[in-house]
Amino acid sequence: MRLVVNGDPCEVPDGLTVSGLLRHLSIEGLVAVEVDRDVVPRAAREDHALRDGAQVEIVHFVGGG
């Protein structure tokens, strides 16, 4: 399946959910995820299936001062 992740084309296994994509990309920690311009709440990530061609934005929260 082909996705666009943070503006870059990405080939991933078929049938991934948002949580599966984060595991596939080895992304951990506090992140926000948007799929096709809709924010996916953390509680819905395990059930939110991705479709071929989806536009995914993943934002990492960074602290500092």
C-alpha angles and dihedrals in degrees: 000000000000123000135170108232117189089338096310126107111247131187113211136167116279119259099032122156122209089264090049091052092052090051091046090053092043091238115159136167132042111342138154118222128202123186118194090343094308120112112235110215115229091244091057099047096092091055101035104103118205122226129211110277096021118156109228126188119191118190123192118210113229124191126207144122 
